């Protein structure tokens, strides 16, 4: 890896109405390096990459590629220059097969005959790119049948097929298990040895030293600095947040109170096996386990979103019938889905509408909504949860990931839920937002609630939970106290099964 810069973005400025998103931002990327782009949500990372990939025009500043000034006015032009982006959420056409996705819009043809695709060449070229990534998949495999990790590999194969010299990876590990992350890192290292350059966007500080060479930190639309990947995480957090964060996982531990939830012998054929547990006021209980262990399925079954074949649910000692989310809400249970954009939020609606959605009857007079009462309640939640928004009628899709998550929390607070399932609440949010979410969870249990917390990131579970339930193949195989729990113990029982 030489010192000659492959890419220089110099003093880039970009403004939107009322907001300067980028203010003299500079980024220098060397050939064959993994350059990490770090910053809280709203720091300007996405805007900078959209300028590099031709989705946005810049107001001023320059871009040099191989020392030559370039104008990138469209995604097609960026691709022609060898710049490709793999987004956090797959952009593949699910109804097409792998080969059709890899060469979409660039299919090999028979000579100059329009519209006549050379299928043999399509299969062969795709097979070659899959082999580069050690993927034993048929080019004819339908994308809708692939896992999140496989879709990501297909996106990388697509970038390689376009002869990309710079591949931008946006939160590439957000939906991956540990083994899949290790495989992705191995592929990045192999492609790096071949001269492929990566710009790697991530909120996971522990990944940076494992995969990155250098880090450029953005804050509030400005470049804070470029440092080696071995930089102390506490220094990176200070650069990102502009303040010291003493603890990423704040928690006040105290003796638990009354039992709020008890689940006995819950079963669902082929998914959940005789699961029993309880949650008390003031507790955060962690659900640990590998992907497919049944953590999310358990939460959805207790919440009534998925059927259960048998089992009993008790709220404060009283047996309750929960077959639908509506019954769960009436019983005081809330569920923050792992896919907030698809399952928890109506992105096209306002903050106000999203917050009051689950308990709208509270704000009605007969058939009419009492808007004054609704606004008053929503404004109080915006203040209480420090939701960064201009107005209750601001569209939820315009908020950062962390603030979107707070809107979901506000919804369940509005229903007066005391038992909350948090399913992967920190996926796709920055370190500052994570600290705020954990502070919020801490506050919720301090005022008498109980939280069942699902996370694939073991340091989070170990730092914030009172006890841990380890699931494997749809069954709780071990309960660990805070004192007993270690990463090794959790991984051992997760893999052991039963």
KADARA-V689197 format. One record per residue. N is the residue number from 1. RES is the residue in one letter. SS is DSSP state (alpha for helix, beta for strand, coil for the rest). PHI is phi in degrees with one decimal (* if undefined). D_LAST is the distance of its C-alpha to the last C-alpha in Angstrom with 1 decimal. Layout:
{{N RES SS PHI D_LAST} {N RES SS PHI D_LAST}}
This chain:
{{1 X coil * 48.0} {2 X coil -87.4 51.6} {3 X coil -90.0 53.0} {4 X coil -65.0 54.8} {5 X beta -64.3 53.3} {6 X beta -83.9 52.0} {7 X beta -133.4 52.0} {8 X beta -131.0 54.0} {9 X beta -106.1 53.9} {10 X beta -116.1 56.8} {11 X beta 50.7 57.6} {12 X beta -77.1 56.0} {13 X beta -121.6 57.0} {14 X beta -145.7 55.6} {15 X beta -122.7 56.5} {16 X beta -117.5 55.6} {17 X coil -51.8 57.7} {18 X coil 81.3 57.7} {19 X beta -139.0 55.1} {20 X beta -97.5 55.4} {21 X beta -74.8 52.0} {22 X beta -130.5 53.0} {23 X beta -127.0 55.7} {24 X beta 60.3 56.9} {25 X beta -80.9 53.4} {26 X beta -126.0 53.4} {27 X beta -145.3 50.7} {28 X beta -121.0 51.2} {29 X beta -119.9 48.6} {30 X beta -86.3 49.1} {31 X coil -64.0 48.6} {32 X coil 74.6 45.3} {33 X coil -109.7 43.6} {34 X beta -102.7 40.7} {35 X beta -103.8 42.4} {36 X beta -85.1 40.3} {37 X beta -109.0 41.9} {38 X beta -120.7 40.8} {39 X coil 166.5 41.9} {40 X coil -65.9 40.9} {41 X coil -57.2 40.9} {42 X coil 90.4 44.6} {43 X coil -74.4 45.6} {44 X coil 116.9 46.9} {45 X alpha -59.0 44.3} {46 X alpha -64.4 43.9} {47 X alpha -61.8 47.7} {48 X alpha -61.2 48.5} {49 X alpha -70.0 46.1} {50 X alpha -68.2 47.6} {51 X alpha -69.4 51.0} {52 X alpha -65.5 49.9} {53 X coil -95.3 48.5} {54 X coil 82.1 51.6} {55 X coil -77.9 50.1} {56 X coil -123.2 52.5} {57 X coil -82.6 55.9} {58 X coil -88.6 56.7} {59 X coil -78.9 59.7} {60 X beta -160.0 60.7} {61 X beta 103.3 59.6} {62 X beta -134.5 59.1} {63 X beta -126.2 56.5} {64 X beta -115.1 57.1} {65 X beta -122.4 55.2} {66 X coil 56.3 56.2} {67 X coil 83.9 59.1} {68 X beta -106.8 60.4} {69 X beta -66.8 60.6} {70 X coil -131.8 58.8} {71 X coil -110.1 58.7} {72 X coil -113.9 55.4} {73 X coil -105.5 56.3} {74 X coil -159.8 53.5} {75 X alpha -58.8 49.9} {76 X alpha -63.8 51.5} {77 X alpha -69.0 53.8} {78 X alpha -61.3 51.0} {79 X alpha -62.6 49.1} {80 X alpha -64.5 52.4} {81 X coil -86.6 52.6} {82 X coil 89.6 49.1} {83 X beta -113.9 47.3} {84 X beta -134.0 44.0} {85 X beta -124.7 41.5} {86 X beta -105.7 37.8} {87 X coil -80.8 37.0} {88 X coil -59.0 33.9} {89 X coil -102.4 33.7} {90 X coil -56.6 34.1} {91 X coil -104.9 37.6} {92 X coil -72.6 36.8} {93 X coil -83.7 38.2} {94 X coil -66.2 35.1} {95 X coil -82.7 37.1} {96 X coil -101.1 38.3} {97 X beta -87.4 36.6} {98 X alpha -60.6 36.0} {99 X alpha -61.5 39.4} {100 X alpha -64.5 41.3} {101 X alpha -75.1 39.7} {102 X alpha -60.9 40.2} {103 X coil -111.8 43.9} {104 X coil -57.9 44.6} {105 X coil 84.2 48.3} {106 X coil -133.1 48.9} {107 X coil -62.6 48.2} {108 X coil -64.5 50.1} {109 X beta -116.4 53.2} {110 X coil -81.3 55.6} {111 X coil 57.8 58.4} {112 X coil -104.6 60.0} {113 X coil -70.2 59.3} {114 X coil -71.1 58.0} {115 X coil 79.2 54.8} {116 X coil -103.2 54.0} {117 X beta -83.9 50.7} {118 X coil -82.9 50.2} {119 X alpha -62.5 46.8} {120 X alpha -60.3 46.5} {121 X alpha -66.5 47.2} {122 X alpha -60.1 44.7} {123 X alpha -64.3 41.9} {124 X alpha -65.9 43.0} {125 X alpha -62.6 43.4} {126 X alpha -64.9 40.1} {127 X alpha -58.2 38.4} {128 X alpha -63.7 40.1} {129 X alpha -70.4 38.9} {130 X alpha -66.1 35.3} {131 X alpha -64.4 35.6} {132 X alpha -57.8 36.9} {133 X coil -100.8 33.6} {134 X coil 56.2 31.5} {135 X coil -102.2 30.3} {136 X coil -93.3 29.8} {137 X coil -116.1 30.6} {138 X coil -76.5 33.4} {139 X coil -58.4 36.3} {140 X coil -86.7 36.3} {141 X coil -65.3 32.8} {142 X beta -69.1 33.2} {143 X alpha -62.0 32.4} {144 X alpha -63.1 30.8} {145 X alpha -92.8 27.9} {146 X coil -88.6 27.2} {147 X coil -77.7 24.7} {148 X alpha -59.9 26.3} {149 X alpha -65.6 26.1} {150 X alpha -65.5 27.7} {151 X alpha -60.6 30.4} {152 X alpha -64.8 31.2} {153 X alpha -64.7 31.7} {154 X alpha -65.3 34.0} {155 X alpha -62.0 36.0} {156 X alpha -67.2 36.5} {157 X alpha -59.8 37.5} {158 X alpha -63.2 40.0} {159 X alpha -64.3 41.4} {160 X alpha -65.5 41.8} {161 X alpha -64.9 43.5} {162 X coil -90.0 46.1} {163 X coil 58.5 46.7} {164 X coil -66.4 45.6} {165 X coil -96.6 46.7} {166 X beta -125.0 45.2} {167 X beta -112.9 41.8} {168 X beta -95.9 40.9} {169 X beta -110.0 37.2} {170 X beta -101.4 36.6} {171 X coil 47.7 33.4} {172 X coil -69.3 31.6} {173 X coil -101.6 28.2} {174 X coil -57.0 28.0} {175 X coil -109.4 25.5} {176 X coil -107.3 23.7} {177 X coil -81.2 20.4} {178 X alpha -57.9 20.9} {179 X alpha -64.1 20.8} {180 X alpha -67.9 23.2} {181 X alpha -65.0 25.4} {182 X alpha -59.1 25.7} {183 X alpha -66.6 26.7} {184 X alpha -60.1 29.2} {185 X alpha -62.7 30.7} {186 X alpha -62.2 31.1} {187 X alpha -67.9 33.0} {188 X alpha -59.7 35.2} {189 X alpha -63.5 36.1} {190 X alpha -65.8 37.0} {191 X alpha -69.3 39.1} {192 X alpha -61.3 40.7} {193 X alpha -63.5 41.9} {194 X coil -88.3 43.6} {195 X coil 97.2 45.5} {196 X coil -73.7 43.5} {197 X beta -105.5 43.8} {198 X beta -120.7 41.2} {199 X beta -108.5 41.7} {200 X beta -115.6 38.3} {201 X beta -100.5 37.9} {202 X coil -153.9 34.9} {203 X coil -101.7 34.3} {204 X coil -89.4 31.6} {205 X alpha -63.6 33.6} {206 X alpha -68.8 31.0} {207 X alpha -80.3 31.2} {208 X alpha -63.4 35.0} {209 X alpha -66.0 35.4} {210 X alpha -73.8 32.8} {211 X alpha -124.8 34.6} {212 X coil -93.6 38.0} {213 X coil -104.8 41.4} {214 X beta -136.7 43.4} {215 X beta -129.3 43.0} {216 X beta -109.2 45.5} {217 X beta -103.2 45.1} {218 X beta -109.4 46.6} {219 X beta -147.8 47.4} {220 X coil 53.2 49.3} {221 X coil 77.2 50.6} {222 X beta -127.5 51.9} {223 X beta -80.9 50.9} {224 X beta -89.3 50.0} {225 X beta 164.7 49.7} {226 X beta -120.2 48.1} {227 X beta -135.4 46.2} {228 X beta -66.4 44.1} {229 X coil -67.8 40.3} {230 X coil -80.8 39.9} {231 X coil -58.6 41.6} {232 X coil -54.5 40.1} {233 X alpha -54.0 37.8} {234 X alpha -65.3 39.8} {235 X alpha -70.7 43.0} {236 X alpha -63.5 41.4} {237 X alpha -63.2 40.5} {238 X alpha -62.2 44.1} {239 X alpha -64.3 45.5} {240 X alpha -70.1 43.4} {241 X alpha -94.9 43.9} {242 X coil 72.9 47.4} {243 X coil -156.5 46.2} {244 X coil -81.1 44.1} {245 X coil -112.3 40.5} {246 X coil -60.0 39.7} {247 X coil -138.5 36.1} {248 X coil -76.2 34.0} {249 X coil -124.1 31.6} {250 X coil -68.8 33.9} {251 X coil -159.9 32.4} {252 X coil -103.7 34.0} {253 X coil -93.4 31.6} {254 X coil -150.5 32.7} {255 X coil -64.8 31.5} {256 X coil -68.7 29.8} {257 X coil -99.8 31.7} {258 X coil -67.9 31.2} {259 X beta -71.6 28.0} {260 X beta -98.4 28.4} {261 X beta -136.1 25.2} {262 X beta -136.8 22.7} {263 X beta -117.2 20.0} {264 X beta -125.3 18.7} {265 X beta 50.0 16.0} {266 X beta -75.8 16.5} {267 X beta -134.8 15.3} {268 X beta -142.6 16.4} {269 X coil -51.1 15.8} {270 X coil 77.5 13.8} {271 X coil -126.9 13.5} {272 X beta -127.3 12.3} {273 X beta -126.0 10.4} {274 X beta 46.6 12.2} {275 X beta -90.6 12.9} {276 X beta -132.5 15.4} {277 X beta -165.6 17.3} {278 X beta -137.2 21.0} {279 X beta -136.7 23.5} {280 X beta -111.3 26.8} {281 X coil -57.9 30.1} {282 X coil 87.5 30.5} {283 X coil -104.0 26.8} {284 X beta -115.7 25.1} {285 X beta -105.7 21.3} {286 X beta -91.6 19.4} {287 X beta -106.5 16.5} {288 X beta -110.5 15.0} {289 X coil 155.7 12.7} {290 X coil -74.4 13.5} {291 X coil -57.6 15.7} {292 X coil 91.1 14.1} {293 X coil -77.4 11.2} {294 X coil 109.6 13.2} {295 X alpha -62.7 15.4} {296 X alpha -65.6 18.7} {297 X alpha -62.3 17.7} {298 X alpha -64.6 17.0} {299 X alpha -59.7 20.4} {300 X alpha -67.8 22.1} {301 X alpha -68.6 20.9} {302 X alpha -66.2 22.2} {303 X alpha -79.2 25.3} {304 X coil 84.3 26.0} {305 X coil -77.6 26.1} {306 X coil -122.6 23.5} {307 X coil -69.8 23.3} {308 X coil -125.9 20.6} {309 X coil -81.3 20.3} {310 X beta -162.1 20.2} {311 X beta 119.9 19.8} {312 X beta -120.3 22.5} {313 X beta -123.5 23.9} {314 X beta -122.2 26.4} {315 X beta -114.8 28.9} {316 X coil 51.9 30.6} {317 X coil 85.0 29.7} {318 X beta -99.8 31.0} {319 X beta -67.1 29.1} {320 X beta -128.9 29.6} {321 X coil -97.2 29.2} {322 X coil -126.2 27.9} {323 X coil -117.4 28.0} {324 X coil -140.6 29.9} {325 X alpha -58.3 30.3} {326 X alpha -60.5 33.8} {327 X alpha -66.2 32.4} {328 X alpha -63.8 30.0} {329 X alpha -61.6 33.0} {330 X alpha -63.7 35.0} {331 X coil -82.1 32.3} {332 X coil 92.1 32.5} {333 X beta -112.0 29.4} {334 X beta -124.9 29.7} {335 X beta -137.7 27.6} {336 X beta -96.0 28.5} {337 X coil -66.5 27.0} {338 X coil -68.1 25.8} {339 X coil -108.6 28.6} {340 X alpha -63.3 31.6} {341 X alpha -71.6 34.2} {342 X alpha -87.2 32.9} {343 X alpha -113.8 31.3} {344 X alpha -109.9 32.7} {345 X coil -120.7 36.3} {346 X coil -97.2 39.3} {347 X coil -61.7 40.7} {348 X coil -81.3 44.1} {349 X coil -98.7 44.7} {350 X beta -78.7 45.9} {351 X alpha -57.3 44.1} {352 X alpha -56.5 45.8} {353 X alpha -64.6 44.5} {354 X alpha -68.6 40.9} {355 X alpha -67.0 40.9} {356 X alpha -92.5 42.4} {357 X alpha -58.2 40.5} {358 X alpha -81.5 38.0} {359 X alpha -133.9 40.5} {360 X alpha -62.6 43.8} {361 X alpha -59.4 45.1} {362 X alpha -62.5 45.7} {363 X alpha -108.3 48.3} {364 X beta -108.1 50.1} {365 X beta -116.0 53.4} {366 X coil 63.7 53.5} {367 X coil -84.9 52.8} {368 X beta -110.6 53.6} {369 X beta -84.3 51.6} {370 X coil -81.9 53.3} {371 X alpha -67.0 53.1} {372 X alpha -61.7 54.7} {373 X alpha -65.0 51.9} {374 X alpha -64.5 49.3} {375 X alpha -59.8 50.8} {376 X alpha -60.0 51.1} {377 X alpha -65.3 47.4} {378 X alpha -65.8 46.2} {379 X alpha -62.3 48.6} {380 X alpha -68.1 47.3} {381 X alpha -71.1 43.7} {382 X alpha -58.9 45.0} {383 X alpha -71.5 46.7} {384 X alpha -62.8 43.9} {385 X coil -96.1 41.2} {386 X coil 54.3 43.7} {387 X coil -74.9 43.2} {388 X coil -81.9 45.5} {389 X coil -148.7 47.5} {390 X coil -78.0 51.1} {391 X coil -164.9 51.0} {392 X coil -58.1 48.8} {393 X coil -91.3 49.9} {394 X coil -67.0 48.7} {395 X beta -66.3 46.3} {396 X alpha -63.0 42.7} {397 X alpha -64.6 42.4} {398 X alpha -86.0 44.9} {399 X coil -86.9 42.7} {400 X coil -70.4 40.6} {401 X alpha -58.9 36.8} {402 X alpha -64.0 36.6} {403 X alpha -72.9 39.3} {404 X alpha -60.9 37.7} {405 X alpha -63.6 34.6} {406 X alpha -65.8 36.9} {407 X alpha -62.6 38.4} {408 X alpha -64.8 35.1} {409 X alpha -60.8 34.7} {410 X alpha -58.5 38.3} {411 X alpha -58.8 37.5} {412 X alpha -75.4 34.9} {413 X alpha -63.2 37.2} {414 X alpha -65.9 39.9} {415 X coil -87.8 37.8} {416 X coil 63.7 37.4} {417 X coil -66.5 33.6} {418 X coil -109.4 32.1} {419 X beta -116.6 28.4} {420 X beta -125.2 27.7} {421 X beta -94.1 24.8} {422 X beta -104.5 25.6} {423 X beta -102.7 23.7} {424 X coil 49.1 24.5} {425 X coil -70.8 28.0} {426 X coil -102.5 29.3} {427 X coil -64.8 28.8} {428 X coil 77.8 32.3} {429 X coil -118.2 34.1} {430 X coil -81.2 36.1} {431 X alpha -63.6 35.7} {432 X alpha -64.1 38.4} {433 X alpha -66.8 36.8} {434 X alpha -60.4 33.4} {435 X alpha -59.4 35.1} {436 X alpha -67.1 36.8} {437 X alpha -64.2 33.6} {438 X alpha -68.2 32.0} {439 X alpha -62.6 35.3} {440 X alpha -65.7 35.2} {441 X alpha -60.7 31.7} {442 X alpha -59.3 32.9} {443 X alpha -65.9 36.0} {444 X alpha -64.3 34.0} {445 X alpha -76.6 32.0} {446 X alpha -65.0 35.2} {447 X coil -94.1 36.9} {448 X coil 105.7 34.4} {449 X coil -91.3 31.7} {450 X beta -130.0 27.9} {451 X beta -123.9 26.1} {452 X beta -105.8 22.5} {453 X beta -110.6 22.4} {454 X beta -102.2 20.3} {455 X coil -152.0 21.1} {456 X coil -89.2 20.0} {457 X coil -101.5 22.5} {458 X alpha -61.0 21.0} {459 X alpha -56.5 24.5} {460 X alpha -63.7 25.2} {461 X alpha -62.2 22.1} {462 X alpha -67.2 22.9} {463 X alpha -80.6 26.6} {464 X alpha -114.6 26.7} {465 X coil -94.0 23.8} {466 X coil -74.1 24.1} {467 X beta -153.1 20.4} {468 X beta -126.9 17.2} {469 X beta -108.8 14.1} {470 X beta -96.2 11.4} {471 X beta -104.4 9.6} {472 X beta -148.5 7.0} {473 X coil 52.0 7.4} {474 X coil 79.8 9.3} {475 X beta -137.4 7.6} {476 X beta -76.5 8.9} {477 X beta -99.5 6.7} {478 X beta -164.6 10.2} {479 X beta -108.9 13.8} {480 X beta -120.5 16.4} {481 X beta -73.8 20.1} {482 X coil -57.9 22.7} {483 X coil -73.6 23.6} {484 X coil -80.4 20.1} {485 X coil -72.1 19.1} {486 X coil -138.6 19.9} {487 X alpha -59.6 19.1} {488 X alpha -63.5 17.6} {489 X alpha -62.7 15.2} {490 X alpha -61.7 14.2} {491 X alpha -64.9 13.9} {492 X alpha -61.1 11.9} {493 X alpha -73.3 9.1} {494 X alpha -63.1 9.6} {495 X alpha -84.6 9.4} {496 X alpha -66.9 6.6} {497 X coil 69.4 3.8} {498 X coil -164.7 0.0}}
